[in-house]
Amino acid sequence: MVTSEHQSSMKSTRLSKFAGLVQIPGAEDISHLKSMGRRERRAAQTRLKLFRCALQLFAERGFPNVTVEDITEAADVGKGTFFNYFKSKDYVLSVMAEIQLGKVRAALEVAEAGKRPVRSVLHDLFGEVCEEPGRSPELARALLTAFLSSTIRDLLAQNMSDGRRMASRVLQLGQARGEVDPKLKAEQMALQLQQSLIGTILLWSLRGEQRLQTAVEASFQHFWRAVAVKG
């Protein structure tokens, strides 16, 4: 007979293999949640916990092979709790979109402050956006597959559009400060920035020959050479 303690041990062993892959900040570390009250922060923390557990399972089993029940078991919450926060398994990915969008928003705020070169701001952004998918090729492939097949594609597309708009603003600031070629269209450069990042993550997830950060650094250098003022 398999005891409940043994089942719990088996579950912990199964998930511990991927426990280090996902280290998303707590709710209190996400800027737009800092003004929330205690009850709202607790709800946000539960949402992030579900998200972390889901990513671990997506990396282990692949997105199509994970059920809502798997996620709630790993997060140790009831199925009803899951649906308090997400319409479906696909909507778990909206948290990733929010985190990534938050990084672009933070980069824009730094650029607007004017205390650092735009090149430095964009360099850091390249690395930060790749932090979560860079924890393993398996996780990156699971995320990319899920985004492509997800029923929340319109929501993700809107987040991409918002991120592109903010990146465009950063590049416009670079143009105003003499760092970025003023002859180039900021919107097109922002699109190329996104394409560079997504393409780098995709190719790395398929090959896994080096750390993602190494590939991202090379991609940033190519991108900056293409947009920087020549002279």
LOSE-503485 format. One record per residue (C-alpha): residue in three letters; x, y, z. Coordinates in steps of 0.001 Angstrom, whole numbers, padded with zeros to 6 digits, always signed. Example, Ala and Ser with C-alpha at 12.3 -4.5 7.8 and 13.67 -1.06 7.14 Angstrom:
REM residues 2
ALA+012300-004500+007800SER+013670-001060+007140
This chain:
REM residues 231
MET+000000+000000+000000VAL+001322+003467-000916THR+000983+005888+001995SER+000170+009576+001592GLU+003643+010372+002977HIS+005240+008218+000280GLN+003127+009851-002441SER+004165+013288-001188SER+007814+012226-001207MET+007495+010922-004778LYS+005918+014206-005898SER+008677+016251-004248THR+011369+014139-005863ARG+009743+014432-009278LEU+009439+018227-009101SER+012812+018878-007436LYS+014556+018038-010714PHE+013231+021297-012132ALA+012939+023280-008891GLY+015890+025496-009749LEU+014654+026424-013189VAL+012053+028966-012199GLN+012828+031668-009657ILE+010249+034333-010353PRO+010244+037179-007819GLY+007592+037280-005150ALA+004594+039520-005606GLU+006178+042220-003471ASP+009076+042463-005952ILE+006898+043357-008947SER+006674+047117-009140HIS+003010+047469-010058LEU+001965+045316-007058LYS+003804+047300-004372SER+000864+049602-003727MET-001584+046742-003118GLY-003031+045895+000275ARG-002158+042712+002152ARG-005120+040713+000818GLU-004369+041678-002781ARG-000668+040867-002360ARG-001560+037457-000943ALA-003738+036784-003971ALA-000898+037883-006264GLN+001499+035563-004444THR-000869+032624-004918ARG-001100+033453-008616LEU+002689+033528-008908LYS+002975+030251-007008LEU+000657+028589-009503PHE+002734+030087-012292ARG+006034+028800-010885CYS+004671+025295-010438ALA+003190+025345-013931LEU+006522+026324-015494GLN+008294+023523-013676LEU+005777+021047-015026PHE+005861+022509-018546ALA+009634+022037-018561GLU+009401+018496-017261ARG+006526+017165-019347GLY+005883+019660-022140PHE+002975+022102-022210PRO+000401+019791-023879ASN+001004+017053-021285VAL+000264+019150-018191THR-003256+019422-016781VAL-004800+021901-014384GLU-004921+019117-011807ASP-001158+018614-012159ILE-000563+022309-011510THR-002849+022519-008472GLU-001315+019371-006989ALA+002176+020800-007347ALA+001076+024141-005871ASP-000886+022408-003104VAL-004084+024350-003760GLY-007572+023317-004749LYS-008766+023251-008340GLY-011281+025950-007520THR-008442+028214-006389PHE-006787+027826-009770PHE-009905+029031-011586ASN-010122+032041-009280TYR-006996+033294-011050PHE-006930+031725-014513LYS-009597+030830-017060SER-007556+027877-018271LYS-004061+026403-018291ASP-003123+028668-021185TYR-003834+031775-019132VAL-001053+030841-016714LEU+001300+032120-019403SER-000128+035608-019023VAL+001994+035944-015882MET+005137+035446-017949ALA+003939+038126-020354GLU+003334+040501-017432ILE+006804+039853-016005GLN+008493+040445-019346LEU+006445+043572-019999GLY+007391+044827-016552LYS+011065+044520-017450VAL+010587+046634-020564ARG+008623+049190-018554ALA+011434+049368-015988ALA+013997+049842-018768LEU+011968+052737-020159GLU+011840+054366-016733VAL+015630+054088-016402ALA+016124+055519-019883GLU+013771+058409-019166ALA+015696+059217-015991GLY+018662+059957-018240LYS+021365+058801-015824ARG+022610+055889-017953PRO+023423+055549-021652VAL+020654+053986-023716ARG+023118+051354-024883SER+023590+050219-021283VAL+019838+050174-020652LEU+019169+048025-023721HIS+022100+045731-022953ASP+020660+044970-019524LEU+017178+044524-020987PHE+018412+041861-023410GLY+019815+039850-020522GLU+016870+040323-018183VAL+014225+039275-020711CYS+016055+035974-021224GLU+016423+035121-017527GLU+013368+032853-017189PRO+013553+030925-020509GLY+017332+030703-020091ARG+017061+028402-017098SER+016915+025387-019404PRO+016413+024589-023112GLU+013491+022367-022118LEU+011729+025235-020395ALA+012375+027592-023323ARG+010959+025054-025795ALA+007917+024475-023588LEU+007218+028206-023378LEU+007672+028807-027099THR+005428+025860-027963ALA+002778+027049-025554PHE+002836+030599-026874LEU+002457+029389-030458SER-000474+027090-029732SER-002091+029033-026928THR-005670+030254-026924ILE-004398+033529-025440ARG-002447+034460-028555ASP-004332+037766-028847LEU-003421+038703-025275LEU+000222+037819-025878ALA+000199+039793-029128GLN-001090+042829-027227ASN+001702+042461-024674MET+004235+042214-027475SER+002777+045370-029019ASP+002969+047224-025700GLY+006550+046084-025201ARG+007463+047169-028715ARG+005960+050603-028109MET+008014+051071-024936ALA+011191+049780-026582SER+010554+052217-029403ARG+010428+055053-026890VAL+013778+053951-025420LEU+015295+054006-028900GLN+013826+057447-029584LEU+015562+058688-026439GLY+018760+057160-027797GLN+018277+059089-031017ALA+017689+062337-029138ARG+020898+061801-027171GLY+023033+061018-030161GLU+023506+057286-029481VAL+021097+055798-032025ASP+021045+056548-035752PRO+018351+059235-036252LYS+017698+058070-039828LEU+016254+054772-038595LYS+012599+054353-037650ALA+012221+053625-033939GLU+009239+051303-034498GLN+011210+049169-036947MET+014199+049007-034611ALA+011934+047910-031754LEU+010509+045139-033936GLN+014029+044001-034837LEU+014891+043976-031144GLN+012010+041596-030425GLN+012852+039413-033411SER+016458+039202-032316LEU+015534+038120-028799ILE+012891+035574-029808GLY+015062+034122-032549THR+018012+033783-030201ILE+015926+031981-027575LEU+014434+029650-030195LEU+017755+028639-031734TRP+019384+028195-028341SER+016508+026008-027121LEU+016987+023720-030122ARG+020767+023481-029907GLY+021575+024170-026261GLU+025251+024388-027136GLN+026037+027300-024845ARG+024552+029407-022092LEU+021697+031496-023389GLN+023321+034604-021966THR+026321+034021-024254ALA+024085+033859-027319VAL+022086+036879-026137GLU+025261+038915-025682ALA+026260+038184-029284SER+022766+039115-030499PHE+022859+042391-028611GLN+026225+043327-030096HIS+024901+042684-033614PHE+021730+044666-032888TRP+023592+047626-031452ARG+026034+047790-034345ALA+023036+047983-036672VAL+021314+050862-034844ALA+024134+052875-033293VAL+025335+056165-034719LYS+028274+055468-037011GLY+031399+057463-036482
